[in-house]
């Protein structure tokens, strides 16, 4: 048995002057871990690679009307609609808390216009406690913005260019599986200045109540997440990782160490754990433990040695 402690560390913004070094590759997906403090005490959040907070907009949002969650076979639909406290409250109430944490916190930002994204980036630039931004151009549950920008390479690049001009923070761009050509979107945002890409966001779907003969969700549609979407996510990560030189962060249905390893071997430098947290609040930290056990048992000293291993 190898007694050496494996090196799980990864830098997900190696080309940014600030960098974004993580002690391990396991991150929490936006919208599934709140602001981090809600789960503090249920699991040791300081052991995570990074926390990505829920989507943040310029003004507070109430989100979509209820009901906005529905279980599906091997997954769930959500139509939360980016409910959040707004960027000013985040800076005032959350960032000072994050500043005292060891785990870096990345703020997911969402807007209805390119100007919204630029203003959010300006406000968050230089705020102590914020280590990076994840640009949400992929949420399917709002009427305007987000997925409208992420579906085309040109509009996605415009958002990234505006954000890049507004901040020195590392920028991750979250991609949508609904894009006709996700590889073209990924290469476009890379050229525009993204430090990393994360994928995938949810797939659009719906459920009908056959007794009421009505859609279950008040919004009619919602974003499908959970194990049901993993094969789709894995394939898209595999494609994008072969097309870009910046780090790829994989997500979509990751519930176990084995799931995380598949994404890493497909070419992901890091992974996001989302829906699994609703079943097990410690799912992400359990995966950290599992990755260490796997590397020890396999005699692998560095996680980086298996990134993209399935590509050769």
GUBAKOL-896347 format. One record per atom (N, C-alpha, C): x, y, z. Coordinates in steps of 0.05 Angstrom, whole numbers, padded with zeros to 5 digits, always signed. Layout:
<sites>
XYZ;...
</sites>
This chain:
<sites>
+00017-00024+00000;+00000+00000+00000;+00018+00025+00000;+00013+00044-00019;+00028+00068-00020;+00021+00087+00003;+00041+00095+00019;+00035+00112+00042;+00040+00142+00035;+00050+00147+00011;+00055+00175+00003;+00028+00189-00001;+00026+00214+00009;+00001+00229+00005;+00000+00239-00024;-00020+00231-00039;-00021+00239-00067;-00026+00269-00070;-00016+00281-00091;-00020+00309-00097;-00045+00313-00113;-00065+00324-00101;-00091+00328-00114;-00093+00357-00125;-00073+00373-00121;-00076+00402-00127;-00078+00407-00157;-00091+00430-00163;-00095+00438-00191;-00097+00468-00192;-00087+00480-00213;-00090+00509-00218;-00109+00511-00241;-00133+00522-00236;-00153+00523-00258;-00152+00550-00273;-00132+00567-00267;-00128+00591-00283;-00098+00596-00286;-00084+00577-00298;-00055+00578-00299;-00044+00602-00316;-00061+00612-00334;-00052+00633-00351;-00059+00661-00340;-00073+00662-00318;-00080+00687-00305;-00058+00694-00285;-00051+00720-00283;-00030+00728-00265;-00036+00721-00236;-00062+00722-00229;-00070+00715-00202;-00070+00685-00198;-00076+00670-00219;-00079+00641-00216;-00103+00635-00199;-00110+00609-00198;-00132+00600-00180;-00125+00572-00171;-00108+00570-00151;-00097+00544-00141;-00117+00531-00122;-00123+00506-00127;-00141+00490-00110;-00126+00467-00098;-00132+00461-00073;-00118+00438-00060;-00127+00412-00071;-00150+00411-00083;-00160+00387-00097;-00180+00396-00118;-00188+00378-00137;-00204+00387-00160;-00234+00387-00155;-00243+00383-00131;-00272+00380-00126;-00285+00407-00118;-00302+00416-00135;-00316+00441-00131;-00346+00436-00128;-00360+00455-00116;-00389+00453-00115;-00402+00469-00137;-00422+00458-00150;-00435+00471-00172;-00453+00494-00163;-00453+00515-00178;-00470+00538-00171;-00499+00530-00169;-00513+00541-00148;-00541+00536-00145;-00547+00512-00128;-00527+00497-00121;-00531+00472-00105;-00519+00473-00078;-00504+00494-00072;-00490+00496-00046;-00494+00523-00033;-00514+00537-00042;-00520+00563-00031;-00496+00582-00032;-00491+00594-00009;-00467+00612-00007;-00445+00598+00009;-00449+00572+00015;-00429+00557+00029;-00434+00555+00059;-00443+00577+00071;-00447+00577+00100;-00471+00560+00108;-00490+00556+00090;-00513+00540+00097;-00506+00511+00103;-00484+00501+00091;-00476+00473+00095;-00453+00470+00114;-00442+00493+00123;-00420+00492+00142;-00430+00479+00168;-00417+00458+00177;-00426+00443+00201;-00437+00417+00193;-00450+00415+00169;-00459+00389+00159;-00436+00373+00148;-00417+00387+00136;-00392+00375+00126;-00370+00395+00129;-00345+00386+00126;-00322+00404+00129;-00317+00417+00102;-00330+00441+00098;-00329+00454+00072;-00300+00464+00066;-00284+00467+00087;-00256+00476+00082;-00239+00456+00068;-00249+00431+00066;-00233+00410+00052;-00239+00410+00022;-00258+00426+00013;-00264+00427-00015;-00243+00441-00031;-00242+00436-00058;-00224+00451-00075;-00233+00479-00078;-00259+00483-00082;-00271+00510-00085;-00301+00508-00082;-00313+00530-00074;-00342+00533-00073;-00350+00553-00093;-00370+00546-00110;-00381+00565-00129;-00409+00573-00118;-00413+00598-00111;-00438+00606-00098;-00460+00607-00119;-00485+00610-00109;-00508+00610-00127;-00506+00634-00145;-00520+00633-00168;-00519+00654-00188;-00526+00681-00176;-00510+00701-00183;-00513+00728-00172;-00519+00748-00194;-00539+00765-00189;-00547+00785-00208;-00543+00813-00196;-00546+00834-00212;-00542+00861-00202;-00562+00868-00180;-00588+00862-00184;-00609+00867-00165;-00618+00840-00153;-00628+00841-00128;-00639+00816-00117;-00662+00805-00134;-00664+00778-00134;-00685+00765-00150;-00701+00746-00132;-00727+00746-00136;-00745+00728-00121;-00746+00700-00134;-00738+00699-00159;-00739+00674-00174;-00767+00668-00185;-00770+00644-00196;-00796+00637-00208;-00816+00628-00187;-00842+00628-00194;-00863+00620-00175;-00861+00590-00170;-00872+00582-00147;-00874+00554-00139;-00897+00541-00154;-00895+00514-00158;-00873+00496-00152;-00850+00499-00173;-00826+00495-00163;-00803+00499-00181;-00782+00477-00179;-00789+00455-00165;-00772+00431-00164;-00789+00407-00169;-00778+00388-00183;-00792+00363-00188;-00772+00340-00192;-00777+00318-00178;-00759+00295-00182;-00765+00281-00208;-00744+00269-00220;-00747+00254-00245;-00732+00228-00241;-00736+00208-00258;-00720+00184-00256;-00690+00190-00258;-00675+00185-00236;-00647+00188-00236;-00638+00218-00239;-00655+00236-00229;-00648+00264-00230;-00669+00282-00219;-00668+00307-00226;-00688+00326-00218;-00689+00350-00238;-00713+00363-00238;-00716+00388-00253;-00718+00411-00234;-00705+00433-00241;-00707+00457-00224;-00713+00480-00242;-00730+00498-00232;-00736+00523-00246;-00735+00546-00225;-00713+00547-00210;-00710+00566-00188;-00711+00595-00200;-00699+00599-00222;-00700+00626-00234;-00680+00645-00222;-00657+00635-00214;-00636+00653-00203;-00644+00670-00179;-00660+00658-00161;-00665+00672-00136;-00639+00678-00122;-00634+00703-00114;-00609+00710-00100;-00612+00737-00086;-00593+00743-00070;-00594+00768-00053;-00583+00792-00068;-00572+00789-00092;-00561+00812-00106;-00532+00817-00099;-00518+00829-00118;-00489+00832-00115;-00481+00850-00091;-00496+00871-00086;-00488+00889-00064;-00490+00875-00037;-00511+00860-00033;-00514+00845-00008;-00493+00823-00006;-00486+00811-00028;-00465+00791-00028;-00439+00803-00019;-00432+00826-00030;-00407+00839-00023;-00407+00847+00007;-00430+00857+00016;-00433+00866+00044;-00434+00843+00064;-00449+00822+00058;-00455+00802+00078;-00440+00776+00075;-00433+00769+00051;-00420+00742+00046;-00390+00744+00042;-00381+00763+00027;-00352+00764+00022;-00335+00766+00047;-00343+00782+00067;-00326+00783+00092;-00324+00756+00105;-00345+00740+00104;-00345+00713+00115;-00325+00696+00099;-00327+00697+00073;-00310+00680+00056;-00280+00688+00059;-00275+00713+00065;-00248+00722+00068;-00233+00707+00090;-00248+00697+00109;-00235+00682+00131;-00233+00652+00126;-00242+00643+00103;-00241+00614+00097;-00216+00606+00082;-00208+00582+00085;-00186+00571+00070;-00195+00564+00042;-00219+00554+00039;-00229+00545+00013;-00236+00570-00004;-00226+00572-00029;-00233+00595-00046;-00262+00594-00054;-00274+00618-00056;-00301+00621-00065;-00302+00635-00092;-00316+00624-00111;-00320+00634-00138;-00349+00644-00140;-00353+00668-00150;-00380+00678-00153;-00390+00674-00181;-00413+00660-00183;-00426+00656-00209;-00443+00681-00215;-00439+00693-00238;-00453+00718-00245;-00471+00713-00269;-00494+00726-00269;-00514+00723-00290;-00526+00750-00297;-00531+00755-00322;-00542+00781-00330;-00561+00778-00354;-00576+00800-00358;-00594+00801-00381;-00582+00816-00404;-00559+00829-00400;-00546+00843-00421;-00516+00841-00417;-00501+00847-00437;-00471+00847-00435;-00463+00867-00414;-00477+00890-00413;-00470+00911-00393;-00474+00901-00365;-00495+00884-00361;-00499+00872-00334;-00475+00856-00325;-00464+00839-00343;-00441+00823-00336;-00417+00840-00330;-00413+00861-00346;-00390+00879-00342;-00392+00893-00315;-00416+00903-00308;-00420+00917-00282;-00416+00898-00259;-00425+00873-00261;-00421+00854-00240;-00391+00849-00236;-00377+00845-00258;-00348+00841-00256;-00334+00864-00243;-00342+00889-00251;-00329+00913-00239;-00334+00914-00209;-00359+00908-00201;-00365+00910-00172;-00350+00889-00156;-00345+00865-00167;-00333+00843-00152;-00302+00844-00154;-00292+00859-00173;-00263+00860-00176;-00249+00871-00151;-00230+00857-00140;-00215+00867-00117;-00229+00863-00090;-00252+00851-00090;-00267+00846-00065;-00253+00823-00050;-00244+00829-00025;-00230+00808-00009;-00250+00786-00003;-00241+00761-00008;-00258+00738-00003;-00269+00726-00028;-00265+00739-00051;-00274+00729-00077;-00250+00722-00094;-00248+00696-00102;-00225+00686-00115;-00228+00684-00146;-00252+00686-00156;-00256+00683-00184;-00285+00687-00191;-00291+00688-00217;-00318+00690-00228;-00324+00667-00246;-00349+00658-00244;-00359+00638-00264;-00382+00652-00279;-00378+00656-00305;-00397+00671-00321;-00419+00651-00329;-00444+00657-00320;-00466+00640-00327;-00479+00649-00352;-00473+00636-00374;-00486+00642-00400;-00501+00616-00409;-00512+00602-00389;-00524+00576-00395;-00548+00569-00379;-00558+00586-00361;-00581+00579-00345;-00606+00579-00363;-00622+00557-00363;-00646+00556-00381;-00671+00566-00367;-00670+00576-00342;-00694+00581-00327;-00700+00610-00323;-00689+00628-00339;-00696+00656-00338;-00704+00665-00366;-00721+00685-00366;-00734+00694-00392;-00714+00708-00410;-00695+00723-00398;-00676+00739-00414;-00648+00734-00405;-00629+00735-00424;-00601+00732-00417;-00592+00703-00415;-00569+00700-00402;-00557+00673-00397;-00555+00656-00422;-00573+00637-00425;-00571+00618-00447;-00572+00631-00474;-00585+00655-00476;-00586+00670-00501;-00557+00677-00510;-00540+00683-00491;-00512+00689-00498;-00495+00664-00502;-00501+00643-00488;-00485+00619-00489;-00489+00601-00513;-00510+00606-00528;-00517+00588-00550;-00501+00593-00575;-00490+00618-00578;-00475+00625-00602;-00446+00633-00595;-00427+00625-00610;-00399+00633-00604;-00395+00663-00603;-00408+00677-00621;-00403+00706-00623;-00413+00721-00598;-00438+00715-00589;-00449+00728-00566;-00434+00719-00540;-00427+00694-00539;-00412+00685-00516;-00385+00699-00513;-00372+00703-00536;-00346+00717-00536;-00349+00746-00528;-00371+00759-00536;-00376+00787-00529;-00378+00790-00499;-00393+00772-00486;-00395+00773-00457;-00368+00770-00444;-00353+00751-00452;-00326+00746-00440;-00308+00770-00445;-00308+00781-00468;-00292+00805-00474;-00298+00827-00455;-00324+00832-00450;-00333+00854-00433;-00325+00848-00404;-00328+00823-00395;-00320+00816-00368;-00290+00818-00364;-00275+00808-00384;-00246+00809-00383;-00235+00837-00380;-00249+00856-00394;-00240+00884-00392;-00248+00897-00366;-00264+00883-00350;-00275+00895-00325;-00263+00884-00300;-00247+00863-00302;-00236+00850-00278;-00209+00837-00284;-00194+00834-00262;-00169+00818-00264;-00173+00791-00252;-00197+00786-00241;-00203+00760-00229;-00202+00738-00250;-00195+00713-00242;-00197+00691-00260;-00226+00687-00269;-00230+00681-00295;-00256+00678-00307;-00260+00649-00316;-00282+00637-00306;-00291+00611-00316;-00317+00616-00331;-00321+00604-00354;-00346+00607-00369;-00361+00581-00368;-00386+00583-00358;-00403+00559-00357;-00419+00555-00382;-00415+00533-00395;-00427+00528-00422;-00453+00512-00421;-00469+00517-00441;-00495+00504-00443;-00494+00480-00462;-00507+00458-00455;-00509+00435-00473;-00528+00441-00496;-00543+00463-00494;-00562+00470-00515;-00550+00484-00539;-00524+00491-00537;-00511+00504-00559;-00510+00485-00583;-00516+00495-00607;-00514+00477-00630;-00486+00465-00634;-00465+00480-00627;-00437+00471-00629;-00422+00481-00604;-00422+00465-00583;-00409+00473-00558;-00379+00476-00561;-00367+00462-00579;-00338+00464-00583;-00331+00492-00595;-00348+00501-00613;-00343+00528-00624;-00347+00550-00603;-00366+00546-00585;-00370+00565-00564;-00346+00565-00545;-00336+00541-00538;-00313+00539-00520;-00288+00552-00532;-00283+00547-00557;-00259+00559-00569;-00262+00590-00572;-00287+00599-00576;-00292+00628-00578;-00287+00642-00552;-00296+00630-00529;-00292+00643-00504;-00263+00641-00495;-00249+00620-00503;-00221+00617-00497;-00206+00640-00511;-00212+00645-00536;-00199+00667-00551;-00205+00694-00539;-00229+00697-00528;-00238+00722-00516;-00226+00728-00489;-00213+00709-00477;-00199+00714-00451;-00208+00697-00428;-00224+00677-00432;-00232+00659-00410;-00207+00644-00400;-00206+00641-00374;-00184+00625-00361;-00190+00596-00360;-00216+00589-00360;-00225+00561-00359;-00254+00560-00368;-00263+00536-00375;-00292+00532-00381;-00302+00510-00363;-00328+00513-00356;-00341+00492-00341;-00366+00483-00356;-00371+00457-00356;-00393+00445-00370;-00399+00417-00359;-00426+00412-00358;-00447+00427-00371;-00467+00439-00351;-00482+00459-00359;-00505+00467-00344;-00528+00447-00350;-00551+00452-00339;-00573+00433-00342;-00585+00431-00370;-00598+00409-00375;-00613+00405-00400;-00643+00413-00395;-00655+00426-00414;-00682+00435-00411;-00702+00411-00414;-00721+00410-00395;-00741+00388-00395;-00766+00395-00380;-00785+00377-00379;-00810+00382-00365;-00822+00356-00355;-00841+00359-00336;-00856+00337-00325;-00886+00345-00325;-00903+00326-00331;-00932+00332-00331;-00946+00315-00310;-00963+00328-00294;-00980+00315-00274;-01005+00304-00289;-01006+00278-00292;-01028+00266-00308;-01055+00268-00294;-01055+00272-00268;-01081+00275-00254;-01092+00304-00258;-01074+00323-00256;-01082+00351-00260;-01082+00359-00290;-01068+00342-00306;-01065+00348-00334;-01052+00375-00339;-01032+00380-00322;-01018+00405-00324;-00988+00400-00320;-00971+00417-00329;-00942+00415-00323;-00938+00417-00292;-00920+00401-00282;-00914+00402-00253;-00902+00428-00245;-00884+00439-00261;-00870+00464-00254;-00887+00488-00263;-00888+00508-00246;-00902+00533-00253;-00890+00546-00277;-00864+00542-00280;-00849+00553-00303;-00853+00536-00328;-00867+00514-00326;-00871+00493-00347;-00846+00477-00351;-00824+00490-00358;-00799+00475-00361;-00779+00481-00339;-00759+00464-00337;-00738+00467-00317;-00712+00455-00327;-00691+00458-00312;-00665+00447-00319;-00662+00419-00307;-00656+00399-00324;-00652+00372-00315;-00623+00368-00307;-00620+00357-00283;-00593+00351-00272;-00593+00324-00259;-00570+00315-00249;-00568+00289-00236;-00556+00268-00254;-00555+00243-00244;-00542+00222-00259;-00553+00217-00287;-00578+00225-00292;-00590+00220-00318;-00575+00235-00341;-00562+00257-00334;-00548+00273-00356;-00518+00267-00358;-00508+00249-00340;-00479+00245-00340;-00468+00236-00367;-00479+00216-00381;-00467+00208-00406;-00465+00231-00427;-00485+00249-00427;-00484+00272-00445;-00462+00291-00436;-00461+00297-00410;-00440+00315-00400;-00412+00304-00406;-00408+00279-00401;-00382+00266-00405;-00373+00269-00434;-00391+00264-00452;-00384+00265-00480;-00377+00294-00489;-00392+00314-00479;-00386+00341-00485;-00360+00350-00473;-00354+00342-00449;-00328+00348-00436;-00306+00336-00452;-00309+00312-00461;-00289+00298-00477;-00283+00314-00503;-00304+00324-00516;-00301+00339-00540;-00286+00366-00535;-00296+00381-00515;-00285+00407-00510;-00256+00405-00500;-00250+00385-00484;-00223+00382-00474;-00203+00377-00496;-00212+00366-00518;-00195+00361-00541;-00192+00385-00559;-00207+00406-00553;-00207+00430-00571;-00195+00455-00559;-00193+00456-00532;-00182+00481-00519;-00157+00474-00504;-00142+00496-00499;-00117+00493-00483;-00121+00502-00454;-00142+00516-00448;-00148+00524-00421;-00160+00501-00405;-00159+00502-00379;-00171+00480-00363;-00201+00477-00368;-00210+00452-00367;-00238+00445-00369;-00247+00435-00342;-00270+00445-00333;-00282+00436-00308;-00307+00420-00315;-00308+00395-00308;-00330+00378-00316;-00352+00375-00295;-00377+00373-00304;-00399+00370-00285;-00424+00360-00300;-00441+00348-00285;-00466+00337-00296;-00469+00308-00287;-00483+00305-00265;-00489+00278-00255;-00467+00265-00239;-00448+00281-00229;-00426+00269-00214;-00436+00264-00185;-00437+00239-00178;-00447+00231-00151;-00426+00215-00135;-00407+00203-00149;-00388+00185-00136;-00360+00191-00145;-00340+00179-00132;-00312+00181-00140;-00309+00171-00168;-00322+00149-00175;-00319+00137-00201;-00329+00157-00223;-00351+00170-00217;-00361+00191-00236;-00340+00212-00240;-00329+00222-00218;-00308+00244-00220;-00284+00234-00236;-00276+00210-00232;-00253+00199-00246;-00258+00197-00276;-00283+00190-00284;-00289+00189-00312;-00285+00217-00325;-00295+00237-00312;-00292+00264-00323;-00263+00273-00325;-00248+00266-00304;-00219+00273-00304;-00205+00258-00326;-00211+00233-00330;-00198+00217-00351;-00207+00226-00379;-00230+00239-00380;-00240+00250-00406;-00225+00276-00413;-00211+00288-00393;-00197+00312-00398;-00202+00335-00379;-00220+00331-00360;-00226+00353-00341;-00204+00355-00320;-00196+00380-00315;-00176+00385-00294;-00189+00386-00266;-00215+00392-00265;-00230+00394-00240;-00259+00386-00246;-00274+00382-00225;-00302+00374-00228;-00320+00390-00210;-00345+00393-00218;-00366+00406-00201;-00386+00385-00193;-00392+00385-00167;-00412+00366-00156;-00437+00383-00149;-00460+00375-00159;-00484+00391-00155;-00507+00376-00143;-00524+00364-00159;-00549+00351-00149;-00544+00331-00127;-00521+00317-00128;-00515+00297-00108;-00515+00309-00080;-00510+00335-00077;-00509+00348-00051;-00537+00348-00038;-00558+00348-00054;-00585+00347-00043;-00591+00320-00030;-00578+00300-00039;-00582+00273-00027;-00563+00268-00004;-00538+00277-00008;-00517+00274+00012;-00502+00300+00014;-00506+00317+00035;-00492+00342+00037;-00461+00340+00036;-00451+00316+00042;-00422+00312+00043;-00412+00298+00017;-00429+00297-00004;-00421+00283-00028;-00394+00293-00039;-00390+00319-00039;-00366+00330-00051;-00341+00323-00035;-00343+00325-00008;-00320+00317+00008;-00315+00287+00008;-00337+00272+00005;-00333+00243+00002;-00317+00236-00023;-00322+00252-00044;-00307+00247-00069;-00278+00255-00066;-00272+00276-00051;-00244+00283-00045;-00230+00259-00032;-00243+00248-00012;-00231+00224+00001;-00228+00201-00018;-00248+00197-00035;-00246+00175-00054;-00224+00178-00075;-00219+00203-00084;-00198+00208-00103;-00171+00202-00090;-00167+00209-00065;-00142+00203-00051;-00138+00173-00049;-00159+00159-00041;-00157+00130-00039;-00150+00117-00066;-00163+00127-00087;-00158+00115-00113;-00128+00119-00122;-00118+00143-00118;-00090+00149-00125;-00071+00132-00109;-00076+00130-00083;-00059+00113-00066;-00059+00084-00075;-00083+00073-00080;-00086+00045-00087;-00073+00040-00115;-00073+00060-00132;-00063+00057-00159;-00033+00064-00161;-00021+00074-00139;+00007+00082-00139;+00012+00106-00156;-00007+00124-00157;-00005+00149-00173;+00001+00172-00154;+00022+00186-00159;+00031+00208-00141;+00016+00234-00146;+00009+00239-00171;-00004+00265-00178;-00029+00261-00194;-00050+00275-00186;-00075+00273-00200;-00071+00281-00230;-00054+00300-00235;-00050+00310-00262;-00041+00287-00281;-00030+00266-00270;-00021+00244-00286;-00043+00229-00300;-00068+00232-00290;-00090+00217-00303;-00110+00236-00317;-00104+00262-00317;-00122+00280-00331;-00120+00274-00361;-00142+00267-00373;-00142+00260-00402;-00132+00232-00408;-00130+00216-00387;-00118+00189-00391;-00134+00172-00411;-00160+00177-00413;-00177+00162-00432;-00175+00171-00461;-00160+00192-00465;-00158+00204-00492;-00135+00191-00508;-00117+00177-00495;-00094+00166-00510;-00100+00139-00521;
</sites>
